[in-house]
Amino acid sequence: MNIAENLQKVREQIAGAAQAAGRRSEEIVLVGASKMNDAAACRAAIAAGIDALGENRVQEMLEKLEQGAYEGAPLHFIGHLQRNKVRQVVGRVALIQSVGSLALLEEIDRRAAQLGIVQRILLEVNIGEEPSKSGFASGELFAGAERALELPHVEVQGLMAIPPEAETPHGNLHYFQKVARLYVDIGRDLYDNRFVYLSMGMSGDFRDAIAAGANMVRVGSAIFGARKYV
């Protein structure tokens, strides 16, 4: 496995998808989803020019923070975040991408207030309305975005989504398009077009996500290789 070579291939695919959509590849932020990859792999990705690294698990993130794994690149939290672990994440990451409930939103604001900071976040949309996944349902998202405006210690910078697993090629394109419409509508109606990031697309479908308007993609196995689950 050569992380630098893999990263270059992903960059080329991003460039192709962006060009096909009439966009510039420089618009797309590449987040390396580094779950189950060690500090050395994180350092290799940073050396190869990754834009940011994203972690799914709090304990793993904390261990790698102690090892200096993320020095030289922004760190994002991209996994399901439990309320009782918020204090371990707020203030340690540049962006929490997976804020999918009012309770979690308010807990992040409380912890950020204790630290005297403003935590940047994305609101997660459960676009497939899957019971097993976290995230605001499409019909709840507007209210969540409104509530966030009332909280002084969080700054919503956009939306994130993980659609259902596609059964056919391009099977998630319509989900990506729905999230993109929500991004435009809520960004316009509530946030004066100040949204920055539309985060969607992973190793298997980031090209379709870019076609639909994503400007941040979260790529793991295509960069780091297949994960070894034990």
N, C-alpha and C positions, 0 to 999 in steps of 0.2 A: 504493500500500500504506500503510495506516494501522495501525501496530502497536497503538496504544492501542484503536482500534475493534475490531480482531481479538481482542485480549486480552479485551475486555469480552464479545464474543460467546462466546468459549471459557468464560469465567466463568459465563455464563448457561447454557451447555450442561452444565457441571459441576454447577451448582445443580439443574438439572432431573433429571440422572441420580442425584444424591445423594438428592433428594426421593423419586424413584421407588423407591429402595432403602431408604427409611426412615432416611436419614442426613442429617447437616448438611453443607452445602457447606464450612463452615469446617474440616472434618476433612481435606479434600483439598488436598494440597500441589501446586501447579502449577509444574513445572520447564520453563522455556523452553529447548528444544533448539536452541541457537544456532549449530550447525555451518554453516559457509559464510556466516555473517552477520557484518558488520563491527562494530567497536566502537560505532559510532553506533547501530546497531540494538539492540545489547545495552543501551546507555544508555537508549534509548527504552522498551524493555521494563521496565527497572527503574523509570523514571519513571512508567510506567503501572501499577506495582504487582505485577510478577511476583514470585513467592515465592522462586525460585532460578533460576539459569541452569545449563545442562548442556552440556559440551563433549565431543566424540567424539575429537578429534585433539590429540595432545600439542603439536605444533609450533604449531598454530593457537591453542591455549589460551595458550601462553607468549607469543606475539606480542600477543595481546589483553590479557594481564595487564600487559605493559609499557605498554600504552596506557590502562590504568586502566578497561578496559571493564566490569569487574564490580563497581565500587565501589558499595556500597549494597545488595548482594544476595549471599547465599551462592552459592558456585561448587561445582558437582558435576562429577565426571568420569563420563561415562555410556557411553563407547565401549570397544572392545577395548583392553586395556592390555598392552603387551609388557613382559616382565620387565626388559629393558634400559632401559626408560623410567620405571620406577617412581620412581627418585630425582628425576625432574623433576616428579612429581605429588604424592607424599606430602608433607604439610605445606603444600601450596599450595591444597588444596581442602578444603571442609568435609566432603565425603562422596565416597568412591569407590564407585559403584554396581555396577561390573562385575567383581567378584572371582569368577572362575569356575574356579579350579584351586588345588590345594594348593601348587604351586610359586609361584604368584603371591601367594597368601595369606602364605606364609612370607617372600617377598621384601619385601612391604609391611611386615611386622612387623620385619624386619631394618633397613630404612631408617628406620622410625619410631623404633626403638631408638637409632639413631645420632643422631637429632634430639632425642631425649628427649621424645617426644610419644606420644600414643595417637591413631592414625588411625581415624576412623569409616568403616565400610564396609558394603556390602550384599553378600550372596552371590548370584551370578547363577545362575539355573537354566536349563539348556537343555531346556525343557519339551517341545519337539518332537523331542528327540534328533536334531537336525540336524547332520550331520558338518561342515558349513560354518560352524557357529556355535560360539562359545566358551560356557562355562558348565558347571556341574556337571550331570551326568545326575541324574535324580530319585533313582536308587538310590545315588548317591554323595554326595548332599547332606548326609545326616545325619552321615556321617563327616567331611565338610568342616566342618560346624558344630561337631562335637566337637573337631576339631583347633584351630579358632579359639579355643576356650575356654582352650586351653593357652598361647596366645600373648599376652603381657602388653601388647603395644603395638598391638593392633588391638581395636576394639570393633564387633562385629557388631550392626547395628541393624535387620536385617530381610532381605528377599529382593527380588530384581529379576528380571524375565523379559521376553524378547522372543519371543513365539510365532511359528510359521510364518506366512507371508503367507496371509491368509484368502482363500478362493476364492468364498465366499458371504457375504451379510450375517450378522453375528453368528457367523461361522465360528470365531472364536477364543474364544468364551465358555467352551467346555469346558476349554480350556487354562488360561484365567484361573482357573477354578474349581479346577483341580488345584493350581495354584500357591498359591491361597488356603488349601487344605487343608494343604499342606506348611508354610505360614507358621504356621498355628495349631498344628499338631502339633509342629514343631520348637521354636517359641516356648514352648510349654507344657512339653515334655519336657526341653529342655536349657537354656532361658533364663529360666525362671521367669516367663514372660509379659512379659519386658522388651523384646520386639521393638517397634520404633517404626514402621517404614516397610514397606509392601508396594507396591513400585514396578512398575507395569505399565500398559500402555495408552499409545498414541501418537495422532497426529492422527486417524487413521481409526477407531480402536476404543476410545478412552478411556472412552466411555460404558459399553460392555460391561465394561471392566475395573473401573469403579466399581461396577457392579451385582454383580460377583463379590467385591468387598471391597477393591479397591485404595484406598490413601489417599495415593498419590503418582502423578502421571501426567506423562509427558514429551512435551510438545507442541511441534513445530517449525513445519511449514508452515502450520498453521492460525493461527499467530501471526505468523510472519515472512514468509509467502508461499512459493510454490514455490521450491525451491533451483535455482540455475542451475549445472549441472555442465558443466565445460569439459574 
